[in-house]
Amino acid sequence: MKIMKFGGTSVGKPERMLQVKDLITKDTERKIVVLSALSGTTNSLVKIGEALALADKQLAKERIDELHAHYEQFYQELLQSSAGRDKALKIIQEHFEFLNIILKISFNEAINRDILAQGELLSTKLFQTLMEELKVDTVFLSAMDFMSIDENQEPELLKIGEKLKAILGEYPDNSIFVTQGYICKNHRNEVDNLKRGGSDYTASLIGAAISAEVVEIWTDIDGMHNNDPRIVDQTKPIAQLSFDEAAELAYFGAKILHPASIWPAQMYNVPVKLLNTMQPEALGTTITAEEQGTGVKAIAAKDSITAIKIKSSRMLLAYGFLRKVFEIFEKYKTPIDMITTSEVALSVTIDDETYLKQIIAELEQFGLVEVDHNQTIICIVGNMVADNKGTIKKVMDALGEFPIRMISYGGSRHNVTLLISASLKNEALQNLNKGLFSFN
């Protein structure tokens, strides 16, 4: 069995849903089809929740009506039969009636998670209606019947596998199953989610849970590119990556793949393919445990980074100092991306400023704390790049006089990581593209 995940742009227009139908029916192999919400829907739902959090019900109502109008037009273009349109209309009315009822009750985080779930519920139900109209035999699976997270918001992989295998066993003669990405149930049996971009994560978790032959991630780009094609000209897709290389790129900014989606596939050695819905003939990128070649394969950038420096000549070399510093970040559940140290200072970076004030207040007991906002991490990734003596020279030559705030080298054989001002990001990516890939 294989897993086929289609992102928001792949289902965001009626004609693209029809393309998805063609892709999932081109062979008879058993498959689970994981769908994201229609492109733009999750952003709209987030804005509805934000308006309700501010108790601005009028604004929330306007945003609900705007989104409702989009779906009213969408289903009429998607479906041709009166029976199909009638069913789709009832689905849409049901979900928007739910959103309008929320306007009348007290808003809280649990309700917000219910709001965010509506996108995937709508897309999968409309797609299933389309399949029925086209007489394609598919089985609709509710992700909330098998996808779950524990009290630490970690997926319960063994339980997911047990539940999903039992459900699939009820349909031994069916070959196509349709389910939602992103949404799940938490340990309180409430509607929850795997955070933004979580449909990739869903697909990878399903693939790992049932030991699928492959997880295919279908988007609107022909694989992971060696640099950001929105910023840099003459980028190209990478044919093959190892799990470690892909994980570095996804974590440090490659938008095509959700960072968390690598580890389940890597743990159970399930290959992942990144493919293009609009160019299905393109080879895309294949991600496996195998490492091929050496040298730089790709560059990625991660924005909205904050650098924190703790300067303390008195305590830095003291036993237990680093542990005490890291315990502060752990206390506020704030992950650290980069770390550099000297005899008198420690610098770290974070991408979440939710508890920055509290973190700074506690760090100040150790010494002087300096904070730099609006930074960008640039990650240069490839097999054994840290073992290649020429990599750093090429990086430094390409960046010339660029002021580099931090550099991390040697923590992994697969990456060299730099921190620069966000204002220099575009120029840095362009220079690195010329300096590094001209040698390959």
N, C-alpha and C positions, 0 to 999 in steps of 0.2 A: 504493500500500500504506500502511496505517496501523499504528501501534503502540498496543497497549492494555495498560497495566500495571495490575495489581490488587494492592493492598497486603494486609498480613496480616489486617486485619479483614474485607476483602472475600472472603477464602478461609478464614477462621478457623472457620466453622461449615459443616456439610454443606449446609444450606439456602442459604447464601450462595454456595457453589460452584455450586449449581444456578442462582442468579441470574446468576453470571458466564457460565455456559453460554448463558443466554437473551440476554445482552448481546452475546456474540461471534457468535451465529448469527442476529441480527435482520436482517443484510444479507449480501450475497454478496461484499462487497469483500474483497480479500486483506488479511490482517492477521497480525501477529506478536503473540502474547499472552505477556506477561512476568508471571510470578507471584512474589510474595514467599513466605516461609515462613508457615505458619499462625501467627496471632497468638499471641504468648507463647513460641513455639518458640525463636527466636533468643536471647531472654533466658535460657531454660532451658539452652541449649547453652553460653552464656557462663558460667553458673554451674557447669556440669560442668567446663569448662576451668579455671575458677578453683580448684575443689576439687582437680583433678589437679595444678595448679601448686603447690599447698600439700602435695602428696603425701598428701592425705586421700582415699584410694581408697574408703573406706567411704561417705563423704559423696557422692562422685562416683557410686558405684553406686546409692545411694538416689535421686539426681536422675535418673539414667538410667532407673531402674525407674518413677519417677513420670511421666516423659515418655512412656515406652513404654505405660503404662496409658492415657494420654490418646489415643494413636493407635489402640490396640486398640478403644477405644470409638468413635472417630471414623469409622473405615472401615466399621464395622458399620451406622452410621447413614447413611453416605454411599451405600453400594452395596446393591443389592437382590438381584442375581442371585448364585447360588453361584459361577459362574465369575469374576465381578467380585470377590467377596469373597475367593476363593482367591488371585487374583492380588495383590490389595491386601495380604493377610496375608503373602505371600511377600516383597513389597517392604518391608514394615515389619520383618519378621524379619531381612532382609538388612542393613538399615541399623542396627538395634539390636544385631545380632551384631557389626558393625563397632565400635560404641561400646563394647561390652563387651570386645572384644579389646584396645582401647586401654588398658583398666585394667591389662593385663598387661605393657605395654611402657613404656619411658622416655618421659616427656612432654617435648615441646619445642614451639617456636612453629609449626613446620610441621604437627605433629599437631593443634595447636589450630585451625589454619585448616581442616584436614580436618573437624574436629568441627563448626565453624561452617557448613560447606557442607551439612551433612545436612538442614537445614530446607528449603531450596529444592529439593533433590533429592527429598525426600519429597513436598512439596506438588505439584510438577509431575507426578511419577509417579502419584500418587493421582488428580490431575485428569485425566490422560490415560486412566487406567483407567475413570474415570467417563464420559469421552467415548466410549470403546469400548463401554461398556455401553449408552449411549444412542444408539449408532450414528451419532455425529457424526464425520465424517471429519476428523481432525486429524493433523498430523505433529509428532512429538516431536523437538525440537532440543536437544542438550546445549550449554549455554552455553560449556562448556570446549573445544568444538570450534572456537569462533571468537572468544570474548571474551578479550582478553589485555592485560596491562600490562607496561611496560618496567622496567628496573632502578630507575627513580625512582618507580615505582608510578603512572605516568601511562598512561592507555589508549592503545593503539596503533591509532588510529582508521582509518588507511588499511588496515592489515592486517586489522582487524576487518571492514571493508567488503569487501575482496577475498574473504576466507574465507566470509562470510555470503552474498554474492551467488552464489558458486559452489555453496553448499549449496542455496540457494533454487532455483537453476537446475535442480537434479536433480528438482524437483517442480513442473513448469510447470502441472499441472492441479489442484494443491491450493490451497486458499484460507485455511486456518487452520493456523498454526504455533504450537506451545507451547514456551516455553523458561524458563530460570531467571533471575531477577534476582540481583544481588549477587555471585554467584560468577564466577570467571575463572581463568585460568592466568597465572603470572608468568613472568619471563624465564628462570627455571630449569625451566620446564615443570611447576611444582608447583601444587597447588590454592591459590588465593588468593582475595581478595575486594576489593570496592570500598568497604569500610568500612560502618558502620551507615547505614541509609537508602539503600544503594547500588542498590536495585532501580529507583528513579527514575532514577538515573544510567545504569543499564543501558538502560532504555527510551530515554533521550535519546541515548545513544551509538549505539544501533541505528538510531534515527530519522535521525540525522545521517549514519551510515555508508552507508545505502541511500537517502538523500534521500526519506524518507517524506513523505506528504502532511500528516500530523499525528501528534503523540504525545499520547495520552490517558492521563492519570494518574487512575485510579479509586480513591477512598478512601471514608471514611465521613462526609465533610463536603461540603457543596455549594459548593465553591470556596474560594479564599483570602478570608478575612474581613478587614474593615478594622481589627480588633483581636482580641485573644485571647478567644474566646467562653467559655473556661473560667474567665475572670476577670472579664470585662466583660459586662454585660447590653446588649441591643439592638445587637449587632454585625450586620453584613450582608455578604453576599458581594460581591466586586468583579467586575463584569462583564468588564472589560478592563484589562490591564496591559501595559506594554512589557517587553521582556526586561530592560532595566536596572532598572526598578522591581521586577520579580519577583526579580531576583538580589539586590538590597538586602534585600528582605523575607525571602527564604529564608536568606540568610547571617546575618541578625540576628534569627533566632528563629522565623520562621513555620514551624510543624511540618509543614504539609501537603506541603511540597516540599523535597527534598534540595538543599542549596546548590549542589553541583557540577553538578546536572542542567540548569542553564540554558545554560552556555556552549556545549555541542555543538549544541544546538538553535539558539542565537543565531548561531553561526558559519556554519551551513548554512541559516539562515532557515527552520526547520521550526516551525510553530505548535505550541504546547503547550496542551492543555485540561485543567483540573482539574475532575473530575466526581465525582458521588456514586453509588456502587453501589446504595445503598438508596433513592435518589431520582433515578433516571436521567432523569426528565423535567426536572429542574432545569437551568438554563442553565450554572451553574458559572462558572469564570473562564477566559477565553481570553488567552493570552500570545503576543504577536507583536512584530515590530520597530516597529510603529506606535505613536506616542505620542498619546494622546487626552486632551484637557482639561488643566487646570493646577490646582495646589493640592494639598493633602494628600489622599492616597487611603487610606493605611493606617498602622498603628503595629505594630511588632513588638518583642519583648524577648528578649534573649539572656542566659542565666544563667551562673553559675559563672565570672565574670570576675575576673581579678586585675589590679590597677593597680600599676604600678611607676614611681616617680619618681626620677630621677637629678638631684641638685642639685650644680652644679659651677660656681661663678663663675669659676674659673680656666680651664676648658677648653671651656665650651659654645660660645663664639663662635670657637674655634680651628678652623682649616681642617682638614677631615677628621674632626671629632669625631663627627658624626652617622653617617658611614659606619662608623666603628669600633664604635659602639654597635650598629648594625644587623647588623654582621658577627657579633656575639655571638649574636644571636637566630638568624641564619642557620646558624651553626655547630651549634646545638642543634635545628635544624629546628622552630622555634617561631614560628608566624605572629603578627603584630601586628595588632590590630583597629583601635585608635584611637591617634592621636598628637596631642599638643599641646606647644607650646614657649613658653618665655619667655626673657628674657635670662640667667637663672641656673638654669633647670631644664628638664628634658625629661620628659614623662609618656607612657607607653604602656600599652596593655592587652593581655593575652593570655588565651586560654581553655584553655590546656594547661600545667599546673604540673609536668609530668614532670621537666623539667630546671631547675626554678626555683632550687634551691640553687646549681647550677653557674653559672647565668646571673647571679645576684646576686653571687656571688664574683668573677666577672670584671668586672661593672659597677662594683664598689666601687673599682677602680683609678682611676675617673674622678671619684669624689666620694661624697657621702652618698646611700645608696639607701634609699628608704622603700617598703614594700609594703602594699597594702590588699587583703584577701581579700573574698570574698562580695559582689562588686559585680554590677550588672546594667547592660547596655547597652540603652537604649531608642532605637529608630530610627524617625523620622517620615519617611515616604516619599511621594513624589508627583512628578509632572512639574513641573520648575522650582520646587520648593518653596524652594530656596536663593536663587532670584531674586525671590521674593515678599517684599516688605519687611514684610508683616504677619505672616508665618509665625512668626518668632522672638518677636514680641510676644505672639501667641496662645499659644505654647508656654510662655513665661515667666509669663503671666497664669494659665494653667491650673495650673502647678506652684506658684505662690505662694511660700511660704517653704521649699520643698523644698531641702535642700542638694545642689547639683550638683557632683560631683567633677571632671568634665571635660565639655567640649562641643566637638564637631567640626562646623564649618559652612563650606561653600564648597568642600570637597574634591570634592563631586559636586553637580550641579544637582538631583539626585533625592532627597537625604536631608539631614536634620539629626539628629545623633547625640548622645545624652547618656549620661553615666555617673552612676549613683546607687547608693546602698546597696541590696542585694537586699531588705532588710527593708521598703523603701519601694515596691517594684515594683508591687504590686497597686493601692495607692492612687494611684500615679502614672499607671498605665494608665487607671484609671477617671476621674481628673481630666482627662487629656488627651482621652479620648473625648468627655467633655462639652464641653470647651473648644474642641476643633478641629472636631468634626463637627456641632456645633450651628450652625456658620457656613456649612455647605455645603448 
